[in-house]
């Protein structure tokens, strides 16, 4: 089993910055990659960014050049650095993990609310 706990959400002004953290525990040696998803009211959940245990990254077009995903393998924590957020980035952000490429993300955190507003 893998347990994921997010932190760092809150209210941020447009153009500001915010960093989300996701601490993993349990059978972390089995993790292939971890991702950040988000879901806004009335919308489908979407992948924001993902990172493999080796550091390979993937981003949604809407956040490229603004968000950075990184991993600290010592702390078993994945981060999402949000720069120049926009009101449309407002959503509940979820951390997720999967055990192999091509498989669905099977482990999820509880979510953290991010609100971008002035």
Buried (B, 14 or more C-beta within 10 A) or exposed (E): EBEBBBBBBEEBEEEEEBEBBBBBEBEBEBBBBBBBBBBBEEEEEEBBBBBBBEEEEBBBEEBEEBBBBBBEEEEBBBBBBBBBBEEEBBBBBBBBBBBEEEEEBEBBBEBBEBBBEE
